[in-house]
Every structure is written in structure tokens, then in C-alpha cells.
């Protein structure tokens, strides 16, 4: 079972989410400023980069990350 790794860079307000160890990926940015990271061969989601993270979660109890094609 792969583990989810989280990292936060306060200086640029970005949350990094990696499913398994961080690795090279293809990146697609959604209209909502979330970068979906996919495995180059399988196209399976392997991570996310959430821009303006603290602005997004301020006053909210959850944040939604896309799991399907957008």
C-alpha cells in the first residue's frame, strides 16, 4: 500500500501531495488552480500541487481534489 506524503511551503503558500514517493510526472492545471500530477505512462494520478492553499482552506473544513479527468 502506498503512503500519501504531504509537504507545505509557507513562503509561496503551496501544498504538495504525493501518492507514494515523489517522482517525475505529467502535470495538468485545473481551472481552480490545482495541479494534477499523473504518471507519464499509466496516466494514473500520483499527486497534486495546491496553489494558494491557506487561502483555499481558510474557514473551510475540507478541500476537494479531482479524481477524474477534468
N, CA, C and O atoms as CSV, one atom per row, in Angstrom:
chain,resi,resn,atom,element,x,y,z
A,1,UNK,N,N,0.839,-1.175,0.000
A,1,UNK,CA,C,0.000,0.000,0.000
A,1,UNK,C,C,0.891,1.247,0.000
A,1,UNK,O,O,1.804,1.368,0.817
A,2,UNK,N,N,0.616,2.161,-0.917
A,2,UNK,CA,C,1.394,3.388,-0.986
A,2,UNK,C,C,0.935,4.374,0.077
A,2,UNK,O,O,-0.238,4.412,0.449
A,3,UNK,N,N,1.866,5.158,0.550
A,3,UNK,CA,C,1.551,6.182,1.535
A,3,UNK,C,C,1.394,7.528,0.843
A,3,UNK,O,O,1.970,7.771,-0.217
A,4,UNK,N,N,0.605,8.394,1.462
A,4,UNK,CA,C,0.445,9.746,0.958
A,4,UNK,C,C,1.424,10.640,1.710
A,4,UNK,O,O,1.475,10.631,2.940
A,5,UNK,N,N,2.197,11.410,0.953
A,5,UNK,CA,C,3.162,12.331,1.533
A,5,UNK,C,C,2.685,13.755,1.304
A,5,UNK,O,O,2.268,14.110,0.202
A,6,UNK,N,N,2.749,14.574,2.360
A,6,UNK,CA,C,2.329,15.966,2.274
A,6,UNK,C,C,3.494,16.869,2.604
A,6,UNK,O,O,4.305,16.565,3.479
A,7,UNK,N,N,3.571,17.979,1.898
A,7,UNK,CA,C,4.574,18.993,2.192
A,7,UNK,C,C,3.949,20.357,1.965
A,7,UNK,O,O,3.142,20.532,1.052
A,8,UNK,N,N,4.316,21.313,2.782
A,8,UNK,CA,C,3.750,22.648,2.645
A,8,UNK,C,C,4.874,23.663,2.623
A,8,UNK,O,O,5.757,23.634,3.481
A,9,UNK,N,N,4.849,24.561,1.647
A,9,UNK,CA,C,5.820,25.643,1.546
A,9,UNK,C,C,5.116,26.943,1.902
A,9,UNK,O,O,4.366,27.499,1.100
A,10,UNK,N,N,5.367,27.415,3.110
A,10,UNK,CA,C,4.689,28.604,3.624
A,10,UNK,C,C,5.052,29.866,2.851
A,10,UNK,O,O,4.229,30.773,2.730
A,11,UNK,N,N,6.270,29.933,2.330
A,11,UNK,CA,C,6.698,31.154,1.647
A,11,UNK,C,C,5.909,31.417,0.365
A,11,UNK,O,O,5.730,32.571,-0.024
A,12,UNK,N,N,5.439,30.366,-0.288
A,12,UNK,CA,C,4.656,30.536,-1.523
A,12,UNK,C,C,3.229,30.019,-1.382
A,12,UNK,O,O,2.464,30.045,-2.347
A,13,UNK,N,N,2.860,29.548,-0.186
A,13,UNK,CA,C,1.518,29.047,0.117
A,13,UNK,C,C,1.094,27.933,-0.838
A,13,UNK,O,O,0.052,28.012,-1.488
A,14,UNK,N,N,1.931,26.889,-0.907
A,14,UNK,CA,C,1.661,25.754,-1.791
A,14,UNK,C,C,1.721,24.458,-0.994
A,14,UNK,O,O,2.657,24.225,-0.230
A,15,UNK,N,N,0.700,23.615,-1.185
A,15,UNK,CA,C,0.666,22.285,-0.587
A,15,UNK,C,C,1.027,21.269,-1.661
A,15,UNK,O,O,0.478,21.287,-2.763
A,16,UNK,N,N,1.961,20.383,-1.321
A,16,UNK,CA,C,2.365,19.312,-2.228
A,16,UNK,C,C,1.845,17.987,-1.678
A,16,UNK,O,O,2.098,17.648,-0.522
A,17,UNK,N,N,1.125,17.245,-2.501
A,17,UNK,CA,C,0.582,15.949,-2.114
A,17,UNK,C,C,1.134,14.918,-3.084
A,17,UNK,O,O,0.987,15.059,-4.299
A,18,UNK,N,N,1.764,13.893,-2.554
A,18,UNK,CA,C,2.321,12.841,-3.389
A,18,UNK,C,C,1.782,11.496,-2.917
A,18,UNK,O,O,1.803,11.195,-1.723
A,19,UNK,N,N,1.304,10.696,-3.849
A,19,UNK,CA,C,0.849,9.347,-3.538
A,19,UNK,C,C,2.034,8.438,-3.808
A,19,UNK,O,O,2.411,8.225,-4.960
A,20,UNK,N,N,2.617,7.906,-2.752
A,20,UNK,CA,C,3.882,7.196,-2.867
A,20,UNK,C,C,5.015,8.202,-2.838
A,20,UNK,O,O,4.807,9.366,-2.496
A,21,UNK,N,N,6.201,7.764,-3.191
A,21,UNK,CA,C,7.350,8.655,-3.195
A,21,UNK,C,C,7.206,9.684,-4.317
A,21,UNK,O,O,6.733,9.343,-5.402
A,22,UNK,N,N,7.607,10.945,-4.077
A,22,UNK,CA,C,7.554,11.942,-5.147
A,22,UNK,C,C,8.402,11.487,-6.336
A,22,UNK,O,O,9.502,10.962,-6.167
A,23,UNK,N,N,7.872,11.697,-7.533
A,23,UNK,CA,C,8.580,11.283,-8.754
A,23,UNK,C,C,8.151,12.170,-9.916
A,23,UNK,O,O,7.203,12.947,-9.800
A,24,UNK,N,N,8.852,12.048,-11.029
A,24,UNK,CA,C,8.530,12.846,-12.209
A,24,UNK,C,C,7.122,12.524,-12.672
A,24,UNK,O,O,6.664,11.386,-12.564
A,25,UNK,N,N,6.435,13.546,-13.194
A,25,UNK,CA,C,5.044,13.355,-13.597
A,25,UNK,C,C,4.670,14.340,-14.695
A,25,UNK,O,O,5.345,15.344,-14.923
A,26,UNK,N,N,3.570,14.015,-15.365
A,26,UNK,CA,C,2.931,14.953,-16.273
A,26,UNK,C,C,2.014,15.809,-15.420
A,26,UNK,O,O,1.393,15.303,-14.485
A,27,UNK,N,N,1.919,17.090,-15.723
A,27,UNK,CA,C,1.111,17.984,-14.895
A,27,UNK,C,C,0.040,18.681,-15.714
A,27,UNK,O,O,0.297,19.163,-16.817
A,28,UNK,N,N,-1.161,18.729,-15.160
A,28,UNK,CA,C,-2.291,19.447,-15.748
A,28,UNK,C,C,-2.840,20.374,-14.681
A,28,UNK,O,O,-3.047,19.957,-13.542
A,29,UNK,N,N,-3.078,21.636,-15.039
A,29,UNK,CA,C,-3.638,22.569,-14.066
A,29,UNK,C,C,-5.135,22.711,-14.317
A,29,UNK,O,O,-5.568,22.887,-15.456
A,30,UNK,N,N,-5.917,22.635,-13.247
A,30,UNK,CA,C,-7.363,22.785,-13.358
A,30,UNK,C,C,-7.714,24.267,-13.375
A,30,UNK,O,O,-6.870,25.119,-13.098
A,31,UNK,N,N,-8.941,24.558,-13.696
A,31,UNK,CA,C,-9.407,25.937,-13.692
A,31,UNK,C,C,-9.378,26.533,-12.293
A,31,UNK,O,O,-9.390,27.754,-12.137
A,32,UNK,N,N,-9.339,25.682,-11.281
A,32,UNK,CA,C,-9.351,26.150,-9.892
A,32,UNK,C,C,-7.950,26.239,-9.293
A,32,UNK,O,O,-7.809,26.404,-8.081
A,33,UNK,N,N,-6.912,26.133,-10.122
A,33,UNK,CA,C,-5.554,26.303,-9.624
A,33,UNK,C,C,-4.980,25.130,-8.863
A,33,UNK,O,O,-4.095,25.298,-8.025
A,34,UNK,N,N,-5.477,23.951,-9.148
A,34,UNK,CA,C,-4.916,22.732,-8.557
A,34,UNK,C,C,-4.213,21.979,-9.679
A,34,UNK,O,O,-4.798,21.724,-10.731
A,35,UNK,N,N,-2.960,21.630,-9.444
A,35,UNK,CA,C,-2.189,20.902,-10.447
A,35,UNK,C,C,-2.325,19.411,-10.155
A,35,UNK,O,O,-2.005,18.949,-9.060
A,36,UNK,N,N,-2.802,18.670,-11.144
A,36,UNK,CA,C,-2.952,17.227,-11.025
A,36,UNK,C,C,-1.708,16.607,-11.658
A,36,UNK,O,O,-1.373,16.888,-12.809
A,37,UNK,N,N,-1.036,15.764,-10.887
A,37,UNK,CA,C,0.193,15.129,-11.368
A,37,UNK,C,C,-0.105,13.674,-11.712
A,37,UNK,O,O,-0.646,12.931,-10.893
A,38,UNK,N,N,0.256,13.271,-12.945
A,38,UNK,CA,C,-0.043,11.918,-13.437
A,38,UNK,C,C,1.233,11.179,-13.832
A,38,UNK,O,O,2.211,11.778,-14.278
A,39,UNK,N,N,1.191,9.869,-13.657
A,39,UNK,CA,C,2.297,9.012,-14.082
A,39,UNK,C,C,2.437,9.123,-15.601
A,39,UNK,O,O,1.437,9.033,-16.313
A,40,UNK,N,N,3.660,9.315,-16.112
A,40,UNK,CA,C,3.837,9.530,-17.551
A,40,UNK,C,C,3.335,8.381,-18.444
A,40,UNK,O,O,2.880,8.628,-19.560
A,41,UNK,N,N,3.412,7.157,-17.974
A,41,UNK,CA,C,2.988,6.019,-18.807
A,41,UNK,C,C,1.545,5.606,-18.542
A,41,UNK,O,O,0.774,5.426,-19.484
A,42,UNK,N,N,1.172,5.454,-17.280
A,42,UNK,CA,C,-0.156,4.928,-16.957
A,42,UNK,C,C,-1.225,6.015,-16.890
A,42,UNK,O,O,-2.419,5.721,-16.957
A,43,UNK,N,N,-0.800,7.265,-16.760
A,43,UNK,CA,C,-1.708,8.424,-16.612
A,43,UNK,C,C,-2.482,8.394,-15.292
A,43,UNK,O,O,-3.400,9.191,-15.096
A,44,UNK,N,N,-2.121,7.490,-14.394
A,44,UNK,CA,C,-2.747,7.404,-13.077
A,44,UNK,C,C,-2.319,8.616,-12.238
A,44,UNK,O,O,-1.170,9.050,-12.309
A,45,UNK,N,N,-3.246,9.155,-11.450
A,45,UNK,CA,C,-2.924,10.286,-10.586
A,45,UNK,C,C,-1.936,9.839,-9.514
A,45,UNK,O,O,-2.170,8.866,-8.796
A,46,UNK,N,N,-0.808,10.584,-9.419
A,46,UNK,CA,C,0.205,10.259,-8.424
A,46,UNK,C,C,0.468,11.430,-7.474
A,46,UNK,O,O,1.321,11.345,-6.591
A,47,UNK,N,N,-0.272,12.514,-7.665
A,47,UNK,CA,C,-0.090,13.628,-6.750
A,47,UNK,C,C,-0.827,14.883,-7.176
A,47,UNK,O,O,-1.448,14.941,-8.237
A,48,UNK,N,N,-0.740,15.884,-6.316
A,48,UNK,CA,C,-1.381,17.174,-6.550
A,48,UNK,C,C,-0.461,18.278,-6.037
A,48,UNK,O,O,0.338,18.065,-5.125
A,49,UNK,N,N,-0.583,19.436,-6.624
A,49,UNK,CA,C,0.031,20.647,-6.097
A,49,UNK,C,C,-1.114,21.639,-5.952
A,49,UNK,O,O,-1.790,21.960,-6.929
A,50,UNK,N,N,-1.332,22.121,-4.744
A,50,UNK,CA,C,-2.453,23.020,-4.474
A,50,UNK,C,C,-1.911,24.432,-4.270
A,50,UNK,O,O,-1.266,24.716,-3.261
A,51,UNK,N,N,-2.174,25.310,-5.230
A,51,UNK,CA,C,-1.725,26.692,-5.149
A,51,UNK,C,C,-2.625,27.474,-4.197
A,51,UNK,O,O,-3.814,27.179,-4.080
A,52,UNK,N,N,-2.063,28.463,-3.524
A,52,UNK,CA,C,-2.818,29.307,-2.581
A,52,UNK,C,C,-3.572,28.463,-1.554
A,52,UNK,O,O,-4.753,28.694,-1.295
A,53,UNK,N,N,-2.888,27.497,-0.982
A,53,UNK,CA,C,-3.526,26.529,-0.095
A,53,UNK,C,C,-4.236,27.162,1.096
A,53,UNK,O,O,-5.409,26.873,1.334
A,54,UNK,N,N,-3.551,28.015,1.847
A,54,UNK,CA,C,-4.160,28.590,3.046
A,54,UNK,C,C,-5.354,29.476,2.702
A,54,UNK,O,O,-6.320,29.534,3.463
A,55,UNK,N,N,-5.298,30.159,1.575
A,55,UNK,CA,C,-6.438,30.960,1.138
A,55,UNK,C,C,-7.643,30.067,0.870
A,55,UNK,O,O,-8.781,30.447,1.145
A,56,UNK,N,N,-7.386,28.877,0.330
A,56,UNK,CA,C,-8.468,27.948,-0.002
A,56,UNK,C,C,-9.126,27.363,1.245
A,56,UNK,O,O,-10.346,27.210,1.293
A,57,UNK,N,N,-8.319,27.039,2.249
A,57,UNK,CA,C,-8.867,26.342,3.413
A,57,UNK,C,C,-9.302,27.277,4.528
A,57,UNK,O,O,-9.921,26.830,5.493
A,58,UNK,N,N,-9.001,28.535,4.425
A,58,UNK,CA,C,-9.379,29.488,5.470
A,58,UNK,C,C,-10.892,29.444,5.694
A,58,UNK,O,O,-11.671,29.782,4.802
A,59,UNK,N,N,-11.291,29.029,6.881
A,59,UNK,CA,C,-12.705,28.959,7.243
A,59,UNK,C,C,-13.429,27.733,6.711
A,59,UNK,O,O,-14.635,27.602,6.919
A,60,UNK,N,N,-12.737,26.839,6.036
A,60,UNK,CA,C,-13.371,25.621,5.495
A,60,UNK,C,C,-12.883,24.417,6.267
A,60,UNK,O,O,-11.815,24.445,6.878
A,61,UNK,N,N,-13.668,23.367,6.236
A,61,UNK,CA,C,-13.281,22.136,6.916
A,61,UNK,C,C,-12.700,21.114,5.955
A,61,UNK,O,O,-12.134,20.110,6.389
A,62,UNK,N,N,-12.830,21.354,4.650
A,62,UNK,CA,C,-12.285,20.389,3.689
A,62,UNK,C,C,-11.947,21.085,2.381
A,62,UNK,O,O,-12.382,22.204,2.107
A,63,UNK,N,N,-11.157,20.382,1.590
A,63,UNK,CA,C,-10.803,20.842,0.254
A,63,UNK,C,C,-10.983,19.655,-0.681
A,63,UNK,O,O,-10.644,18.528,-0.322
A,64,UNK,N,N,-11.509,19.894,-1.866
A,64,UNK,CA,C,-11.755,18.807,-2.814
A,64,UNK,C,C,-10.640,18.745,-3.855
A,64,UNK,O,O,-10.233,19.766,-4.410
A,65,UNK,N,N,-10.160,17.541,-4.107
A,65,UNK,CA,C,-9.162,17.306,-5.145
A,65,UNK,C,C,-9.790,16.429,-6.216
A,65,UNK,O,O,-10.452,15.444,-5.890
A,66,UNK,N,N,-9.595,16.765,-7.495
A,66,UNK,CA,C,-10.221,15.989,-8.565
A,66,UNK,C,C,-9.637,14.579,-8.684
A,66,UNK,O,O,-8.424,14.398,-8.584
A,67,UNK,N,N,-10.496,13.588,-8.895
A,67,UNK,CA,C,-10.059,12.210,-9.058
A,67,UNK,C,C,-10.289,11.682,-10.468
A,67,UNK,O,O,-9.812,10.602,-10.816
A,68,UNK,N,N,-11.020,12.439,-11.278
A,68,UNK,CA,C,-11.308,12.000,-12.633
A,68,UNK,C,C,-10.824,13.071,-13.600
A,68,UNK,O,O,-10.395,14.148,-13.186
A,69,UNK,N,N,-10.896,12.768,-14.880
A,69,UNK,CA,C,-10.475,13.742,-15.886
A,69,UNK,C,C,-11.337,14.987,-15.780
A,69,UNK,O,O,-12.518,14.905,-15.442
A,70,UNK,N,N,-10.755,16.129,-16.065
A,70,UNK,CA,C,-11.491,17.386,-15.978
A,70,UNK,C,C,-11.572,18.046,-17.321
A,70,UNK,O,O,-12.158,19.121,-17.446
